[in-house]
Amino acid sequence: MGTISVRERKDKSIGYTAQIRLKRGGRVAYTEARTFDRRQAAAAWIIKREKELGRPGGLEAAAQADPLFSEVIGKYVRESIKVIGRTKAQVLNAVAQAPIGEKRCSELGSTDYVDFAKSLDVLPQTASNYMSHIGAVVNVARPAWGYPLSEQALKDAGLVLSHLGHTGKSAKRERRASFAELDLLLEHFVGIRRRHPNSVPMQYIVPFAIFSTRRQEEIVTIKWSNLDKDGSRILVRDTKHPGQKIGNDVWCDLLPEAMRILSAIPRREGEDRIFPHTTDAVGAAFTRACKFLQIEDFRFHDLRHEGTSWLFEQGLSIPRVAAVTGHRSWTSLKRYTHMRQTGNRFADWPWLTRLAPAGENTVRAECLTQNLT
């Protein structure tokens, strides 16, 4: 006969834990427990579960590995030799702490995944990320550990969520900065750097982000030792990739404007990183500046879009642009093919001369770039 005990959860709510213990030959052969919000539900589960276990082969089937979903997530995190990024780790932890994490593998159906996604107070594209990270766990649970998790149930849930609009792809941003906005930002950053010499050199990072099309996390990790001055290129390690992040190293070409910015940056003694700062510091500095200057709806990642658009406006082909941006697949660059060739809008940009006067390295880079275009 099962028993019911009352326990207080971390959020101070009351849960009712139903436990079943079956003995054979005077020894405990099987135990199982579930927690419910209501005592009536706990009692109903005991009656239903005891009937299932009493059927021929029921106990043997129940004895197979059928852990809580939260335990499966923990096992996935521990056994993954790939480094799990901060965002993915946060998502998986949130899933494990949610009610869905308290269900056993055999109990999880499409409705559970649908209910979980609907409970998230996030944008559809963010909900899609949650479901993608859940899928990474579900897809290895059965073949790797024999856990009774249904991949089909997750697929069915994905279709439902997509049709109902709870999940979806991120909208393509087309935000580009005006010269007036860039003037405000760079004057602001120059002033901060003058007053606080040890602050993040955003006056260099912003134009470098445009001319190199590098992402924020790439900018703070690139190194002087990976800069090929003669070839006007740099080795970018662990570039973003849908199926591989760690070890995805790519040589990316640097156009003359990017080389000029690098040539103007003083190298710290004993420091190999070109911009030895954190992504949080860079992101916070950019966000604060936009808020202070009342520049609306402008994100750091928009600088990469600005740089990519600038490349196509100069008439560069998709393969040539990909050599700069680091894209392995050209698919994501096809959205730019409608752009008209309008020339180099930064050709006479005063800030380029102000921050980085042209020198010998720039002339070499310009020659190389002309040969590659």
N, C-alpha and C positions, 0 to 999 in steps of 0.2 A: 504494500500500500504506500502511495506517495505521501509526502508531507509538504506543508506550505509554511514558509517562514517570512517574516516581515523584515525588510531592511531599508535603511535610509541611503539614498543615492547622494552623489557629490553635489547635485543641485538642490539638495534638501527635500526632493520629492520622495514619496514612499513607493517602494516596489515590493512585489510579492513573488518570492522565489519558490517555484515548485520543483521538488526533487523526487526522483524515483531511484530506488535501490533494490536490485534483484539479487537473490542469493541462490546458489546451487551447491549442494553438498556442504552446507554450513558456511560457505565463503561467499563474499560479495562478488558476483560475476559481472555486474553491469551497473553503472550509475549515470544519471543524466539529470541536468537541471536547466530550467528556463525561468526568466524573470518577466513578470507581467505588471501592468499598471493597476489591474483590478484583481481582487481575490477570486471572483467568479471565473475570470478567464484562466487563472492558474489552476483552479479545480477542474475546469472543463478539459484543459490540456492533459492533466494527469489521467483522467478517465480515457481520453482518446489514445494517449500514448501507451498506456498499459494494455489496451486492446491490441494495438499494433504489435507490441512486443510479445504478446501471447500467441500470435499466429505462428504457424510452422515456419521456421527460418527467420522469424522476426528478430529474435535476439542476436543471431549471428550477423544479420545485415546491419543492425544497429551498432555492433561492436567494431565495424569498420571505421576508419578514420573519418570523422565528420566534425571538424573543429569549428569554432566561431569564426565569422568572416574577419573580425578584428585580429584573430590569431593568425589567419592566413596572410593578412597584410603584414603583420610583424615578421613572419617567416620570409616573405618576399623581400622585405627591406634588409633583413639580416643576411640572406644568402645571395643577394645581388652583388656581383663583383664590379658591376658598373657603378660609378659614382651617381647617386641619386641627387638631383638638383634640389635647391632649397624650396622652390615652388612645388615640385612634385611631392617632396617629403611633407610639406604643410598640408597638401590636399589629402594624401593618404592618411595622415594623422587625423584629419577632420572626419574622414569617412569611418575610420576605426572607432572614433568617439561617438558617432551618430547611432541612432537606433538600428540601422542596417548592420552595424558592426556586431551587434549582440545576437544576430541570427546565425544559425548553423548553415553550412554550405548546402546541405540537402533541402533546406527550407527556403532558400533564396530563389525567387521567381521574377519574371519581368515586372510584375506590379511593384515589387520592392524597390527595384532600380528606378522605376518611374516615380514612385512616391518620394524617393530620396532626392532626385533631381528637381522635382517640383517644390521641395521644401527649401531649396537653396535661394537665398535672396541675392541673386547675382544676375548678370547679363547672360543671354543665351550662349554667347561664345565662351564665357567662363564656365557655364554648366557643361558645355561640350568638353572642355579641358578636364573637368572632374570625371566625366564618363570615360574619357580616353585613358586616364590614369587608373581607373577601376578596371578597365579592359586589360591593361598590362598585367594585373594580378590574376584576373579570371582566366586569361588565356594560357597561363602556365600552371595553374593550380591542379588541374586534372592530369595532364601529361607528365608533369614533374613529380607530383606528390600523391596522385591518386585521389584527390579530394573530389567529392561529388558536386562540383560547381558547373552549372550549365552555361556554356558559351552561347547557346542559342537563345537562352532567356535574356542575356544582355543585348544580343543583336535585336531581338524583338522590342526590347525597351528602347533601344536607340531609334528604331523606326517610329515608334509611338511619339517619343519626345520631339523628333524632328518634325513630324506632321502637325503636332500641337504647337510648335514654335518655342518650346522650352529650351531647345538647343539650336545652334546655328553657327555659321562662320562669321568671323569678324569682318566688319565693313571696311573696305579699302579706303584708307585716309588719303586725301589729296591736298592736305594743308601744306602750303609753301610760305616761306618767310619773305616779307618785303624787305627792301634795303633799309627802309626807315626802322623796321623792327630790329634788324641786325645791328644797325647803328646804335640803337638804344641799349641793346644787350651788351655789345662790346665796350661801349663807353662805361657802362655800369661795372663790368668785370675788370676793366683796366683800373677804375677808381678803387675797387675793393682790393685788388692786388697791390696797389700803391700804398694803401693804408695798412694792409695785412700781407706782408711779403710771403708768408708761409701758407697762404690760402691756396685753394685749387686754382691753377692757371686756366680759368675758363676762357680767357680771351684767346688762347691758343687752341683749346680743346674744341670750341664751337666751330671755327673755320676748318680745323683738321677733320672734324666729323663730316662736314659737307664735302670737302675735296677728296677725302679718302673713302667716303661712304661706309665708314666703320661703325659698328654698333657700340653702345656704351660699354658693355662688358669686355669687348675686344680692345677698346682704346686703353683701358686701365691695365691690360695685361701684355700689350706689345712691348718688345724689348729692343734696345739698341743693338744687341748682339744678333738679332734677327733681321736687321735692316741691311739690305743690299744696295748701297748707294750707287754703285756703278750700274746696276741693273734697274734702279728706280723701282724697287719692290720690297715688300716686307712679308715675313712669315707670320701669319695669324694662326695661333694655336687654338684648338677646340672651338672652331667656328660652329655656329648654330646649324643643326641638321636634324630633320624629323626623326631619323632612326639612329643617329649617332652624334654625340656631342663630344665626349672625351676622345682625344686622339684624332679628331678631324682637323688636321692642320693643312692650311692652304697658303700658297704664295700668292699675294695680291699685288698687282701693279699700282704704283703711286704716280699720279700725274704731277706735272711741274708745280702746281699750286700746293699740293700736299707736301712735296719735297721742300718747298720754300718754308712752310710752317715748321717742319722738323728741323731745318737748318738754323732756325732762329731760337730754338729751345735750348737753354743751357743744360748741360748734362751734369747731374749730381755725382759727386765722387762716391764710388762704391755702390752706386745704384744702377741696375741694368734696365729697370722698367723706365720707359719714356715718360709716362704719366703715373708716378707712384702714388696713386690714390684709390679709394674704393668707389664702386659703382654707386653706393648710397650717397657718398659725399658729392659726386658729380651730379647725380640726379637731384639731390636736395638743393644744390646751388642753382641749378637751372630752373627748377620749379619756383624757388623763392624769388629769383630775378624776374621771371615772367609775371608773378603775382604782384611784385612791387611796381613793375613798369606797366602793369595793366595790359599785358599782351595776352589776349584770350585764346584758348583752345590751341596752344602750341606745346608740343611735347618734344623731348630730346630726340626720340626716334624719327621725328619729322625731318631732322637734319639729314638722315640717310636718304629719305625720299627726295629731298631737295637736291642732294648730290647726284643721285641716280638720274633724276630728270635733267639735270645740268649736262650730264654725259650724253644723253640722247639728243638734247637740243644742239649739241655740237656735231651731230651727224655720225656718232660712233655706232658701229654694228652691235648686235646682241652679244656675239662672242667677245668683242673688245670690251664692252661694258662689264660682262661677267668676269673678265680677267681683273677688273678693278674691284667689283663688289664682292667677288668670291663665291658667286652662285654656282653650285655644281649642276643644277638643272636650270634651263633657260625658261621654263614654264612661267615662273613668277615675274619674269622680265617682259613678257608679252604684253602686259597691261600698259607698257610705255611706248609701244610701237606706233601708236596713233600720233605721237608728239611730232610737231613740225621742227625742222632744222632751222633754228633761229640764231645760232652762233653762241659765243661764250659770253654770257651776261656778266661774268665776273672779270672780264678782261681788263677793265680799267677801274676795278674796285679799289678805292683808296686804302681800305683796311689791309689789303694784302701787302702793299708797299709799306704801310705804317708798321705792321707787325713783323714783316720778313722781307727786307730789301733783297732784290735779286742778286745772286752770286754765281760762282763757278758751278756749284752743284745744280743750280736751276738750269743753267745753259745746257749741261749734260743731259738733264732729265727731259728738257724740251726737245732736244735732238732725238732721243730715244722714242719719245712719244710720237713724234712726227713719223718715224719709221714704222711704228706699230699700227697707226691708224690707216 
